[in-house]
């Protein structure tokens, strides 16, 4: 099968697509600001209306927050169904005075469209809409069944998505899910993300004396809670930046040889990375490369610490309380609940006498690893080759994407296709967010190719 | 010499003395509140006027803050001069609704006068004024030369006292200084404080990556500044709660055998102390008693710590910065500047690679030890025996009193008599501050006896 006719359609309509995207980007759908509630609703309605014009069965579902769009077109009982996920809400634009052109007055220059939401995520969602439009226009039909789920609360942590998935399992049934809410490995290095780290996020609360004490009058009588906290925090790592919690590494699946080789071949510029981080040397677990450490090895970081006097000058106090936030990034097959229990046991073992410590498990995410051997993953790789003109690299991501766990847990989806059409320097969450119009075009092509690949039709 | 005639005078005027004290306590001379500036001035004028009525040469000296009262009566070229220090400003009364009677409506009940400043320090200053009054009334003269220095900024750290002492060295020349701005060891256990700990107060500022980083995207690449800070903080102590800084103990004068024996005989109720502190066990340096540890041994305490996210919930951040305040209580002959340098060297040695650490020496106080063998100290002990009817205990105080260092350094005074007429549970700085009327009477008697003892006249 040849897609040239469709690609020609995409090219000839490129300017109109961009104009429509500009219209969508003009709506300030900032989900965290209540005074933009109407704008968020309007962006949702705009997308739902476009879905209807494309021939999809589209509906805006209210939630206790912002609405969810669910649109589908499933004419083929014998063909696979692809669920496409994205979001139409955006980050706040602040600091507004750092934008060259206003965040909600989308402007095209140097081959990019600049606006809040351009890359994250309206522009990427839009590639699927335009792929559907082009296919419908040229062929009158889609090669597979398609469901679109576009939410309005991603930037505030998707608080109502889990309940929505739970209530609409049947409607959302699919064979694979495509999520384009991220980036290529580098500009013009398209990527498929096949691994995400998990998370176990803990809080330590140490209590010593009943009240804050004068360190002159009482210094020498009590265990200082900050001292005890420091002892606990120090005990969590050993030399070589290994986590010192008993059993922490027991469930870790070692990196395969092919995977280490593939990672070593990725074009990571360490000098540039150090400059970005503002450090003279990278630091991490002995025996692993920076890329392995940041994406495929578990880590432990202290995210916050507090206690006593933090103001200007000197206050001679022995505080009653001190605390810290500690989180661990997990890799397959580490289980967050099990890791939290090991953490708890470790703290109980090392906590000095003279203080009480409370350990709270605040937050969890399971690590995700999608098999590269899955037919849908292979199909996505071929689609990107068609759309971008080069093979994608396979990468793992150091962070967690909570919605991915939702899709796994609520819908049982294993074929999770993380296909970022953006670039790492698109400025998602920053001033002057942008989306390359070339990536926009390649993303639409890739989406068209993906529909065909999943249908088993070679382009 | 017999003081009974004077003591009778004191007893017969007791009610009037209390009424006058109530009048002084009614003035809300809160030095830290600018809206009470006029009240602070008024309290100063009230005391200066009383000094003049007693026959002293009294003057209110303006400073860049609140005024200082200097009053003197020095008729004897051949007799010693006693400088008496106190303050007429008070702590804020908040929380006001916890007071049984209003803080500036002094009320007598159960043998105490309740008001802000009752014990700290108006009531104690007043004992010297009434001692002078009674002596003048009965004998027509004082047995020694007396100078009174009463400041209005003690509760805000005496910011202008050092300059004042420097400018008026000659006027302030004396053979001994009496400071009654503290407490007995316990109710009816009068005390002479002969030792104060010094202080070296440090700040640590640790800087890692240029900006706060996402702990998912970057965890495994950099040394976490809180981790580095914890490593430094942990390194400051060894087992047995000893300070691990090289050379820290080199200048420490060991406790004398007689001193350890005397401390062991002091009536310290450990159960009560633990209940007050809210701890199940006391904790401190091996080989020393609680009282030795809290008053006569050097200590190190972390007074504050900060870095990263300390709010509710979870934020996955590797902070760019973290910091801590660390102070060391020092004993003779530890020098704060030398200790600060040792601290700095230690931190440089133990700070992990991958972060920068800045060490700031914020504040210093030299330790003070007054020889019990000084004639003036022995005179004070006999005076307390006369005034309170029992020998004082000799104690060391764990805190530092910055003004004591000022008197040593600016005026060269060695005979420092720290004679607290208050009680540990008088509630200085707390709601329902009070002063025992019996201690008030005994304080006046002791002051009278002190004047005679210093003159070399046995009572």
Contacts between the chains, C-beta under 8 A, distances in Angstrom:
chain1	res1	chain2	res2	distance
A	197	B	216	6.3
A	199	B	216	7.4
A	199	B	316	7.2
A	201	B	314	4.4
A	201	B	316	7.3
A	208	B	279	6.9
A	209	B	277	4.8
A	209	B	278	5.4
A	209	B	279	5.7
A	210	B	276	7.7
A	210	B	277	6.3
A	210	B	278	2.5
A	210	B	279	7.7
A	211	B	278	7.2
A	213	B	277	7.0
A	214	B	399	6.3
A	215	B	299	7.7
A	215	B	301	4.6
A	215	B	303	6.2
A	215	B	327	6.1
A	215	B	329	7.0
A	216	B	197	6.2
A	216	B	199	7.4
A	216	B	329	6.1
A	216	B	397	7.6
A	216	B	398	4.9
A	216	B	399	2.7
A	216	B	400	5.9
A	217	B	294	7.1
A	217	B	397	7.6
A	217	B	398	5.1
A	217	B	399	5.3
A	218	B	277	7.0
A	218	B	294	6.2
A	218	B	398	7.0
A	219	B	294	6.7
A	219	B	299	4.0
A	219	B	301	5.1
A	219	B	329	5.1
A	219	B	398	6.1
A	220	B	284	4.6
A	220	B	285	6.6
A	220	B	288	8.0
A	220	B	290	7.6
A	220	B	293	3.4
A	220	B	294	4.4
A	220	B	295	7.9
A	220	B	297	5.9
A	220	B	299	4.5
A	220	B	329	7.6
A	220	B	398	6.9
A	221	B	273	7.4
A	221	B	277	6.7
A	221	B	282	5.2
A	221	B	283	7.1
A	221	B	284	5.8
A	221	B	290	5.8
A	221	B	293	6.4
A	221	B	294	5.2
A	222	B	277	5.9
A	222	B	279	5.5
A	222	B	282	6.8
A	222	B	283	5.6
A	222	B	284	7.7
A	223	B	279	7.7
A	223	B	283	4.3
A	224	B	301	5.3
A	224	B	302	5.7
A	226	B	233	7.3
A	226	B	302	4.0
A	226	B	303	8.0
A	226	B	304	7.5
A	226	B	305	5.1
A	226	B	324	7.5
A	227	B	233	7.1
A	227	B	237	6.7
A	227	B	301	7.6
A	227	B	302	5.7
A	229	B	305	7.6
A	230	B	230	4.7
A	230	B	233	4.0
A	230	B	234	5.0
A	230	B	302	7.1
A	230	B	305	7.7
A	231	B	234	5.9
A	233	B	226	7.2
A	233	B	227	7.1
A	233	B	230	4.0
A	233	B	234	7.9
A	234	B	230	5.0
A	234	B	231	5.9
A	234	B	233	8.0
A	234	B	234	4.1
A	237	B	227	6.7
A	273	B	221	7.4
A	276	B	210	7.7
A	277	B	209	4.8
A	277	B	210	6.3
A	277	B	213	7.0
A	277	B	218	7.0
A	277	B	221	6.7
A	277	B	222	5.9
A	278	B	209	5.4
A	278	B	210	2.5
A	278	B	211	7.1
A	279	B	208	6.9
A	279	B	209	5.7
A	279	B	210	7.7
A	279	B	222	5.5
A	279	B	223	7.8
A	279	B	354	6.4
A	280	B	354	7.8
A	281	B	353	6.9
A	281	B	354	6.2
A	282	B	221	5.2
A	282	B	222	6.7
A	283	B	221	7.1
A	283	B	222	5.6
A	283	B	223	4.3
A	283	B	353	7.1
A	283	B	354	4.3
A	284	B	220	4.5
A	284	B	221	5.8
A	284	B	222	7.7
A	285	B	220	6.6
A	288	B	220	7.9
A	290	B	220	7.5
A	290	B	221	5.8
A	293	B	220	3.4
A	293	B	221	6.4
A	294	B	217	7.1
A	294	B	218	6.3
A	294	B	219	6.7
A	294	B	220	4.4
A	294	B	221	5.2
A	295	B	220	8.0
A	297	B	220	5.9
A	299	B	215	7.7
A	299	B	219	4.0
A	299	B	220	4.5
A	301	B	215	4.6
A	301	B	219	5.1
A	301	B	224	5.3
A	301	B	227	7.7
A	301	B	318	5.5
A	302	B	224	5.7
A	302	B	226	4.0
A	302	B	227	5.7
A	302	B	230	7.1
A	302	B	307	7.9
A	302	B	308	7.0
A	303	B	215	6.2
A	303	B	226	8.0
A	303	B	308	5.2
A	303	B	309	5.4
A	303	B	314	7.7
A	303	B	315	6.3
A	303	B	316	6.3
A	303	B	317	5.3
A	303	B	318	7.4
A	303	B	319	7.6
A	304	B	226	7.5
A	304	B	307	6.6
A	304	B	308	3.5
A	304	B	309	3.8
A	304	B	310	4.8
A	304	B	315	7.2
A	304	B	317	7.3
A	304	B	319	7.2
A	305	B	226	5.1
A	305	B	229	7.6
A	305	B	230	7.7
A	305	B	305	5.4
A	305	B	306	6.8
A	305	B	307	5.0
A	305	B	308	6.4
A	305	B	310	7.4
A	305	B	322	6.6
A	306	B	305	6.8
A	306	B	306	6.0
A	306	B	310	4.1
A	307	B	302	7.9
A	307	B	304	6.6
A	307	B	305	5.0
A	308	B	302	7.0
A	308	B	303	5.2
A	308	B	304	3.5
A	308	B	305	6.4
A	308	B	325	7.0
A	309	B	303	5.4
A	309	B	304	3.8
A	309	B	325	6.0
A	310	B	304	4.9
A	310	B	305	7.4
A	310	B	306	4.1
A	310	B	323	7.5
A	310	B	325	7.6
A	311	B	304	8.0
A	313	B	362	6.5
A	313	B	363	7.6
A	314	B	201	4.4
A	314	B	303	7.7
A	314	B	325	6.9
A	314	B	327	7.1
A	314	B	362	4.9
A	314	B	363	4.4
A	315	B	303	6.3
A	315	B	304	7.3
A	315	B	325	7.5
A	316	B	199	7.3
A	316	B	201	7.3
A	316	B	303	6.3
A	316	B	327	5.9
A	316	B	399	7.6
A	317	B	303	5.3
A	317	B	304	7.4
A	318	B	301	5.5
A	318	B	303	7.3
A	319	B	303	7.6
A	319	B	304	7.3
A	320	B	278	8.0
A	322	B	305	6.6
A	323	B	310	7.5
A	324	B	226	7.5
A	325	B	308	7.0
A	325	B	309	6.0
A	325	B	310	7.6
A	325	B	314	6.9
A	325	B	315	7.5
A	327	B	215	6.2
A	327	B	314	7.1
A	327	B	316	5.9
A	329	B	215	7.0
A	329	B	216	6.1
A	329	B	219	5.1
A	329	B	220	7.6
A	353	B	281	6.9
A	353	B	283	7.1
A	354	B	279	6.4
A	354	B	280	7.8
A	354	B	281	6.2
A	354	B	283	4.3
A	362	B	313	6.5
A	362	B	314	4.9
A	363	B	313	7.6
A	363	B	314	4.3
A	397	B	216	7.6
A	397	B	217	7.7
A	398	B	216	4.9
A	398	B	217	5.1
A	398	B	218	7.0
A	398	B	219	6.1
A	398	B	220	6.9
A	399	B	214	6.4
A	399	B	216	2.7
A	399	B	217	5.3
A	399	B	316	7.6
A	400	B	216	5.9
